[in-house]
């Protein structure tokens, strides 16, 4: 039977351990990708949606192939968020890594104006749509599990609208107090998102986690350092207001020596801000 859409509305994350390659696939929207992709073996294909709504590619020889989005773990110079042919996936494995496209994701990084952030918020996915389908267990993740979670973070679109709004509001407050705005660190944002989800999944609210440890340990897991971390539930505006009304959180948010931050907030988890 011909499948109308691949993994429509359902996120499938297939974990494969050892030397295998993990694959993540989901359905597409028409604005997801440019119309031309180059694969690792040098092929360039034209991509489009067919009449049945399948995301497909036309090869140089005219043959149409169905495509899914993939994350590749365990490959040299691996990347996240590329494309792979549906036929290349066998039992959750990409049998031929050359079938994976070579276009990496572009994580949000750096300093942005309010105008830029507002435009990004309009285009960003929601906090509900960026929640990982993988429930975080009450234990420390293996390297393969953590890598797969990070790959999924990128594939789901990176920072969501909630997180970007928190970033914008914090910088607005800092500027009001004569302080420099903070630049977004992708690594700190990924660490913050993970902590938001693990608090939601494991039903706790604290800076120390049974999975990622202390603030410093959690930051190191994702390749960064953080001088402080603040957490709060509610809306972006509500969270920022609570931080302003709490002396310790206020000092962390308005510390004059901070230059970078990362923001996480996904599903029903609280807002998490890591600062350095």
Buried (B, 14 or more C-beta within 10 A) or exposed (E): EEEEEBBEEEBEBBBBEEEBBBBBBBBBEEEBBEEEBEBBEEBEBEBBEEEEEBBBBBBEEEEBBBBBBBBBBBBEEBBBBBBBBBEBBEEBBBEBBEBBBBBEBEBBBEEBEEEEBEEBBEEBBEBEBBBBEBEBEEEBBEEBBBBBBBBBBBBBBBBBBBBBBBBBBBBEBBEEEEBEBBBBBBBBBBBBBBBBBBBBBBEEEEBEBEBBBEBEEBBBBBEBBBBBBBBBBEBBEEBBBBBBEBEEBBEBBBBEEBEBBBBBBBBBBBBBBBBB
